């Protein structure tokens, strides 16, 4: 088995440093992830863990979509399971030490931004012009303050820039060169655009629909020596959605954070739901924190993240699970929108509904046990 903290690295100059929990705090966190230890999603122990109140909790996703189970052989599946657990433990460490939900969500998302497996930061997809354009947002459920950013090409961790915008400016949304200038002035890590190049994302770019503009010939100059050649269309397990995290801390405060590289072969200056507060990200104390992944245009049209909270806020005794299920399995699905959300309420109960074949997801509570899943009917 691959050890935890080996797939993706986490190095933050803003969030609480991450250390593995003690042996007593991380019971079962090194459970083997081969098929013999897969747990049925319907088992009472998993359902009860999701519905059980907790002093603090973290829930996250690494993207949703059409993911054929046979595209994830055991070694590949193992990588995702370990990476998701790494992100969960990064956030758990913050919360277990009494840190804030904002710090925990930022920490968890940074892990996934630094991991090439996910469509955010290092693993961002390419636009139709062969560029990586990143965006992110974060929201504080206690103050209702938020930070968002988009059209980034040089900021290594967009979620930390969103946090800077929330904490240090009078605005919610800052984009493009001015946002990148703020990142540099704030001491965030700035990278050359070539940092975001990965072969598997370039392969997705080349395998665009036949009616899309041809763009492989117009690759940016800094990619010219890195272009691989692909002669066949292998099954593609890499998520093309987003990454996100929601948390409840010991102070009773909620927060949500989301980051993405957008849609493969999107129009280069297309802006999705991820940086739009109420669409892909929303948090409000007393109710819930929500982060979404999937077809962003539908999340925008139906204000999905806020819709879930609004049902709880204005309805009568509407639970998080009921609200999230209705939005994803009725509102979104009936409109033709694919995707899912992860969410946590003010009591530490979590919900992770999705209407696609798979969603990389997981949650962890005060017992320190990470629960991770990809498809319906299984937990690691």
N, C-alpha and C positions, 0 to 999 in steps of 0.2 A: 504493500500500500504506500502511496505517496504521502510524506509527512505533511501536516498542516503548515501553512506559511511557506510553501515551497513553489507554488504555481505563480503567484503574483506577489509583488513586494509592496509594502506600505511605508512611505516616508513622508511625514507631514511636518511642516514648520508651524502649523496653526492649531491643529487638533491635538488632543491628549495623546501622548506616545502610547503605542500599542505593545502590550506584553501578553503572552498567553496566560489565561487564568490558572490558578493553582490546581493541583490534582483534585482537591475536593470541590472546586468550583466548576470544573469542566468534565463532570461525570458523563461518560459515553460520548465525548466529542471525538474520540478516535475510533469509533465504530467502523468496522470494515464496510466498504461500499460496494462489494461485489453483489451479484444477484441473490446470493443466499441470505443476505441481510436486508433485502428490500421489504419495507413494511407496507401493508395494504392501507390505502388512504382511508378506508372505511373503518379501520380498527378503532375501538373506543379510546385507546391511549393517545392517538394523534388528534382525533376530534376533540377530546377533552383538553388536551394541551393548548389547542387553538382557542377554545372557549373559556379557558380558566383565567380568572383575573390574576394580575401580577403587579408587583410594585413598579417594575419597569419591563419594557419589552422592545424588541427591534424586529422589524419585518422588512424583507427586501426582495427585489426582483432583478433578473439579469436579461430580461427581454422575453417577449412572447411571439409566437408565430406558428407557421406550418413546419413542424419539426418531425420528420419521419423517424420513428423509433429505431429503425434499422440503420439510420445514418449516424447513430451514436453507439459504436461498439464499446465494450467495457472499458478499455483504456481511455477513450475519449470522454466517456461519461464520468470516469473517475476524476479527470481534470476539472470538469465543471463542478462536481460535488465538492472537491477540495477547495476550489476557488470561492465558491459560495460560502463555505464554512469559514474560510479565512476572513471574508468580508463581515460575516456575522460576528465572529470573535473580535474583530477590530472594534465594532460598535459596542459589543457587550462589555469589553474592557472599560470603555469610557463610562458606560452606565453603571457598571458594578463598582466603580470608584467614586460614584456620586456626581459624575459629570452631567452635562446638559444633553438634552435630546438633539439640539443643534450640532454639538460636537460629535455625537454618536452617528448621526446620519451623514455628516460630512466625512467622517472617518471611514464608514462603510462604503460610501460611494467612491471615495478616492482609491480604495483597494481595487474596485472594479474598473475605474478609469485607467489604472496602471496596468491592467491585465489585458493582453491582446485578444482574449477569448470573447470579450463583450464589446458591444457597439457603443463605446463612449471612450473619450480620451485616446489612449494608445490603439485601441481596436476600432476606431471610428471608420465608418464606411466612406466610399467615395461618391462625390456628386457626378452629374453627367459630364462635367468638364474635367473630371479627374482630380478634384480637390477634396480635402478633408475639412469639413466645416462643422464645428462643435457648438453646442449650446447647453445651458443648464439653468436650474433655478432652485431656490431653497426658501422655506417659509417657517416662521416662528409662530406657533399656535397661541403663545401667551400674549405677545404684543401685536400680532397680526402683521408684523413687518415682513417684507420679503425682498429677495434680490434675484435678478434674472439677467442672463446675458446670451448673446447669440452671434453667429458669423465670426467665430474664432478660428484662427489658423495657427497660432503660436503659443497658446496657453496650455501648459501640460495638464493642469487640473482645473477644468472649467467650474466645477462645483465650488472650489475655494474662491474663485473670482466672484461667483454669485454671492457667496458669504461676505466678501469684502464690500460689494455693492450695497448689500443690506445693512452692514455695520457702519460704513464710513461715508455714504453719500445720502443726499436727500431724495434720491430717486429709487425706483424699483427696477427699471429695465435700462441697461446700457449695452450697446452693441458695437461690433466691428473695431476699427482702429482705436477709437477712444477707450473702449473697454480694455483692449490689449495694452494700451498705454497705462491705464490705471493698474492693471495687473503687475506690470513691470515696476511701477512706482511703489507698489505695495509689497514688493519683495517676493512675489510669486514666481515660480520657475517658468521661464520663457524658453521655448525650444524652436529649432528650425522646423519648418513644415514637413520636412522629410522624416521627422521623428514618427509621424503618424502612419507612415507606409507599412503595410503588412501584406504578405503575399496572398493570404486567403481573402482579404478584402478586395485586393486588385482582381482576383479571379472573379469575385461576384460582380465587379464593375464590368469586366469583359463579357460576362455572360448575361448582358442586358437583353431585354426583349428586342426582337428583330425590328420593331417599328421605332425604336429609340434612336437618337442621333449617334453616329459612330464617334467614339471619343478616345479609343485606345491610341490613335495616332497623335492625339493632342495632349498627351500626358505632360505634366509639368517637367521642366528640365531636370529638377533634382531627383526625379524618379527614373530617368532614362536608363541608368545602369542597373536598375533593380528589377526591371520588368521580367517576370517569369513567363514561360510559355505554357499554355494549357491546351490539350488536344481533346479532352473529354470532360463531360459535365458530371463530376462525382456528386454524390449526395452531400448537401451542405448543411451541417448542423449549427453553423455560427449564427447567433441571434442577430437580427437586424432591427430590433426595437430600441429599447433604452435600458438604462440601469436606474435603480431608485431605491430609496430606503425611507422608512417612517419609524419614529421612536416615541416612546413615553418614558420620561425619566422619573427619578425618585422625588422630584419636586412637583410632579403632577403636570409637567408641561409637555406638549406635543410638538413635533416638528416633522417636516417632510422635505426630501431632497431628490432631484431627478437630473440625469445627465445623459446626453446622447450625441451620436454623430449623424443622426437623422435617417433618411431613407436612401437606400442604394440608388444611385443615378437620379436623385432628386434634382430639380432646378437648383443651381448652385446657391442662389440667394433665397431659396424657400425657407421659411421659418415654421417650425412645427409646434406641437402642443407643449413640448417639454419646458420651454422657458415662459410659457403663458400660465400665470397664476390662475387657479380655478379650473384649468383644462387638464394639464398633466401633473400639477402639483397643488396641494392645498392642505392647510392645517388650521384647526381652530380648537383651542382648549374647551373642555366640557363635551366635545363631540368626537372628532377623529382627525387623523392625519392620513392623507392618501397620495400615492404615487402611481402613475399609469404607464402602460407600455402597449404599443400596438399601432394601429392606423391613426396617425396624429390628426388627420383632417376630421375624423369623427369625434375624437376627444375634444377638438376645438368647437365643433358645431353643437355638441351636447354638453359642454362644460362639465365633463365627466367627473373630475375630482370633486368639484363643488356640489354636483348633483347628489353625490352620495352623502355628503355632510348635510345638505339641505333637507334631505328626507328625514335624517335623525333630528335636525333642529326644529323643523316645523311640523313633523308628523307626531303621532301619538304612540309612544313606546316602540319606536322603530329601532331595531338593533343594527349594529354595524354589518353583521353578516347578511341580514335581510336587505338592507339598502344597497350594499355592494353587489349582491346577486341580482337584484332587480335591474340595476344600471347596466351591468355587463351582459347578463343573459336575456334581458328583455329590451331595454332601450337601445343598447349598442347593437345587439344581434339582429333585432328587427329592422334596424336601419342599414344593415350590411357592414357594420364596423367590427373588425376583428381586434382582439386585444384582451388585456386584463389589468387588474390593479392589485396592489398590496396596501393594506391599511391596518391601523391600530386605533382602538378607542381609548377613552379616558381612564378605563379600568384595566388596560393591558390585554384586552381580548383582540385577536387578530383575524383578518379575513384575506384570502388570496384567490379570488375567483378569476377565471379566464374562459374565453369561448373559442380558443384555438386548440390545436392538437397538443401543444405543450407551452409551458412557461417556466423558465429558470427562476426558482423562488426558494425562500426559506424564512424561518423565524427562530428567535431565541428569547427566552424569558429569564427570570431571576435565578432559575435552577442551573443556568449555564449550559444547557443541552441544546446544541444546534439541530434543527430539523430542516432538511433540504429535499426538494423534489424537482422533477423536470416534467414528467408526464402525469396524466390522470392515473390514480390507483397505485401510486408508489411513493414512499418516503425513505430517505436515507438517514 
